[in-house]
Amino acid sequence: MQQRERALVTGGAGMLGLELVSRLRERGSWVRVLDLNAVNVPGVETIVGDVRSAQEVAAACRDIDVVYHAAAAVWNPTSPAGIYHEVNVEGTRLLLDACLGAGVRRFLFTSSMDVVVDGRVPIVDGDESLHYPKRLPADPYSRSKIEAEQLVLGRNSPELATCVLRPTGMYGPRDKYHLPSFVALARGPLRIRLGNGSARFSHVYSENVAHAHILAADKLFPGSAVAGQCYFITDHKPDRNLFDFMAPLLEALGYRPARMAIPYSIAYLLATLSELVAPHSPFNRFSVVQTCVDHTFVHDKAARDFGYRPVVPAEEAFRRTVAWARSEWGSTAAK
C-alpha cells in the first residue's frame, strides 16, 4: 500500500490555510498544522506555535513530505514594522533550514502580487516577467515578501524543491483584511470611493488559491519545471474596480456602497498627510495606489505548468463569502 503524503501547513487556521487543510484532508493526505491558533479539524494534528521559534518549527517539519508555508504577518497599519521581517523573512528562513534538516523534499511559499507593485506605473495583465521594484518598497510588508521570495527561490536545490505562488487580492471566509476594511468604511459617517472607478484589480477566491497550491505541489520535485519558479494565481475574468467588486458584498450585508468619489491625486495627497498625523490609519498611500491604479494579472504560466484554473465559480464564491460575513458581522437594514 502506498504511504499517504504527509503535509505541513503553516498558518493553517487562516483564510488560505484552512482551505488548504480541508482540501488536503479530502484527498487523503495526513496533515499537520503550525499556527498560533489551534485547528479543530478531525484527523489534523495541530502544533500551537510560532514560525519564529526554531524549536517549534523543527518539531513541525519532522516526518513531513511537503510544506505549504502560508503563515505570514499580513499588512496592518497598526502592526510594528519589525514584525514583518521577523515572521515573513526570518520565519521562512527557519522553516527552510528545518526542512533541510528533516529531509523534506518540497516547499511551497505563499507570497503576494505586491512584490511587483512599485506604486508608480499601472500593471495590466501582469505576468511573471515583471521584476521586483528597483528600490525596495517603503512599506515593510511588501519588502518582507520580496526578501522571503528571494530566500525561497535561492534555496531551490536537488535536496529541496521550492516554488512561490503569488495570489492576487484574496477574499473569502476568514478574510481579515479586504472585506473588514470595506465593512468598517460602510459603517462610518463618510462613505467614499477612491479614484474615478476606471482602475481594475485582480481578485482570487481563497479556495481557488488552495487548489493552485496543491496542483503545484503535485508537479514540484527537484529538477521539475515548477521548481525554482513563481506563479501569479488569479480568478475569473474580467477584472473589476475594487469598489465595484466589493459593492455587491456590502449590499448583501445590508450596507449602502460608497457613492461619493475622491480623485486619485487628491486622495494621494490626503493619504500623505494622513500618514503624518495618523501613521496607524488604514488610509495611506499604499491603500490609495492599490485602489486607484490598475493592478491586474494573469495566471497563464500556472495553467501551463500545472494545469491551474479556478474551480469555484464566482457566484458560489460570492455566496460562501456572504454567508461567512453574515455569521461574522450580521446584517443591517441600512438604506
C-alpha positions, 0 to 999 in steps of 0.5 A: 500500500502506498504511504499517504503524503504527509503535509505541513501547513503553516498558518493553517487556521487562516483564510488560505490555510484552512482551505488548504487543510480541508482540501488536503484532508479530502484527498487523503493526505495526513496533515499537520498544522503550525499556527498560533491558533489551534485547528479543530479539524478531525484527523489534523494534528495541530502544533500551537506555535510560532514560525519564529521559534526554531524549536517549534518549527523543527518539531513541525517539519519532522516526518513531513513530505511537503510544506505549504508555508502560508503563515505570514504577518499580513499588512496592518497599519497598526502592526510594528514594522519589525514584525514583518521581517521577523515572521515573513523573512526570518520565519521562512528562513527557519522553516527552510533550514528545518526542512533541510534538516528533516529531509523534506523534499518540497516547499511551497511559499505563499507570497503576494502580487505586491512584490511587483507593485512599485506604486508608480506605473499601472500593471495590466495583465501582469505576468511573471516577467515583471521584476521586483521594484528597483528600490525596495518598497517603503512599506515593510510588508511588501519588502518582507515578501520580496526578501522571503521570495528571494530566500525561497527561490535561492534555496531551490536545490536537488535536496529541496524543491521550492516554488512561490505562488503569488495570489492576487487580492484574496477574499473569502471566509476568514478574510481579515483584511479586504472585506473588514476594511470595506465593512468598517468604511460602510459603517462610518459617517463618510462613505467614499470611493477612491479614484474615478472607478476606471482602475481594475484589480485582480481578485482570487477566491481563497479556495481557488488559491488552495487548489493552485497550491496543491496542483503545484505541489503535485508537479514540484520535485527537484529538477521539475519545471515548477521548481525554482519558479513563481506563479501569479494565481488569479480568478475569473475574468474580467477584472473589476474596480475594487469598489465595484467588486466589493459593492455587491458584498456590502449590499448583501450585508445590508450596507449602502456602497460608497457613492461619493468619489475622491480623485486619485491625486487628491486622495494621494495627497490626503493619504500623505498627510494622513500618514503624518498625523495618523501613521496607524490609519488604514488610509495611506498611500499604499491603500490609495495606489492599490485602489486607484491604479490598475493592478491586474494579472494573469495566471497563464504560466500556472495553467501551463505548468500545472494545469491551474484554473479556478474551480469555484465559480464566482457566484458560489464564491460570492455566496460562501463569502456572504454567508461567512460575513453574515455569521461574522458581522450580521446584517443591517437594514441600512438604506 
